[in-house]
Amino acid sequence: MSAEVEVILRSPDSYGVARKALELMELHKVWPTPINYELWTYCIGDPDGPLATEIRRLLSGGEPITEAVSEDLAAAYLPKGKVNEQIRDAGDQLSRELETVAKAIEEASRSSETYGATLADASKELTQDQGADAVRKLVNHLSEATRRVQRENKSLEKRLKDSTSEVGRLKEHLEQVRRDATTDSLTNLANRKAFDEELARAREDSQATGNSLCLAVLDIDHFKRFNDTWGHQTGDQVLRYVASVIGRLAAPPRFAARYGGEEFGMLFPSESVAEVCQVLEEIREEVASRLLRRRSTNEELGAITISAGMAQLHPNEPVVCLIERADAALYASKRGGRNRVTNAEELAVGAAA
């Protein structure tokens, strides 16, 4: 699913997409269940995409969109469905590998018990008077039992080594799935889901330790007008450029994400307001300093600017209130002429005065 659909579904255009999706579901007698609603909004948002193409194929063939069909479509085409499917597959493979290991250990345990019994019997026989032939026979028997255990141990070692390698591969695969599920495919920054989770975690850590936490919200100025003038592909070029500047200055413990559309979020744990404002000014100045060109035609696109708002977490403040104050600071930057950074604390002081 293209990143452009995610942009559309997080913009004012999403209301029109939702209405059209409901109209088409009613026309084709598809119940507006949550999974169907998601499928059809993605279909409307990307009418030439693979999901829309498959739905048209099913409808043209007279095949009803049943609950089972919808689940198959979601697993094949929706981002969350693909991730869940990959996790299930990796989980099944991991279960099979662990079952193999368990069987190998069980076999090794039985082999060790058998070998132990053989040694015990030999010990009893050796306490009795034995002739040379009987002793040789007993030694040969013990030698063969020892070689058998050694072979079985080598086999177990190989199976455990292979399983360890496979479990490591599955672990890497699951980690990649996790990264894909929390990364914005267009900008390679974290996505909104990952940002919300990190913000909640950082807020808890700040409340527990007393360390400061600042939230910044950044928005590309006049992006819709720019997108309408030059097209979505050029708009994507701008988004990637701004994201690259933000990402360069968001090394851990800082955290940056594409918050939605042309908006970005940044977290600054244990940094002062002055330090955060300085970083935001650096981002703003670097973005504005470069004149971009359209890749396909080399035409000058002009200067790109961003507006930003930031707020510092107050003691016992809920996340939603912190976000509201950062958003209010961002809107103040917009109202103030754009291409500027506003601190929510100064905004509050100004309002009180």
Stockholm file with secondary structure:
# STOCKHOLM 1.0

chainA/1-353         MSAEVEVILRSPDSYGVARKALELMELHKVWPTPINYELWTYCIGDPDGPLATEIRRLLSGGEPITEAVSEDLAAAYLPKGKVNEQIRDAGDQLSRELETVAKAIEEASRSSETYGATLADASKELTQDQGADAVRKLVNHLSEATRRVQRENKSLEKRLKDSTSEVGRLKEHLEQVRRDATTDSLTNLANRKAFDEELARAREDSQATGNSLCLAVLDIDHFKRFNDTWGHQTGDQVLRYVASVIGRLAAPPRFAARYGGEEFGMLFPSESVAEVCQVLEEIREEVASRLLRRRSTNEELGAITISAGMAQLHPNEPVVCLIERADAALYASKRGGRNRVTNAEELAVGAAA
#=GR chainA/1-353 SS CCHHHHHHTTSTHHHHHHHHHHHHHHHTTCCCCHHHHHHHHHHHHSTTSHHHHHHHHHHHTTCCCCHHHHHHHHHHHSHHHHHHHHHHHHHHHHHHHHHHHHHHHHHHHHHHHHHHHHHHHHHHHHTSCCCHHHHHHHHHHHHHHHHHHHHHHHHHHHHHHHHHHHHHHHHHHHHHHHHHHTBCTTTCSBCHHHHHHHHHHHHHHHHHHCCCEEEEEEEETTHHHHHHHHCHHHHHHHHHHHHHHHHHTCCTTSEEEEEETTEEEEEEETCCHHHHHHHHHHHHHHHHHCEEECTTTCCEEEECCEEEEEEECCTTCCHHHHHHHHHHHHHHHHHTTSSCEEEHHHHHHHHHC
#=GC SS_cons         CCHHHHHHTTSTHHHHHHHHHHHHHHHTTCCCCHHHHHHHHHHHHSTTSHHHHHHHHHHHTTCCCCHHHHHHHHHHHSHHHHHHHHHHHHHHHHHHHHHHHHHHHHHHHHHHHHHHHHHHHHHHHHTSCCCHHHHHHHHHHHHHHHHHHHHHHHHHHHHHHHHHHHHHHHHHHHHHHHHHHTBCTTTCSBCHHHHHHHHHHHHHHHHHHCCCEEEEEEEETTHHHHHHHHCHHHHHHHHHHHHHHHHHTCCTTSEEEEEETTEEEEEEETCCHHHHHHHHHHHHHHHHHCEEECTTTCCEEEECCEEEEEEECCTTCCHHHHHHHHHHHHHHHHHTTSSCEEEHHHHHHHHHC
//
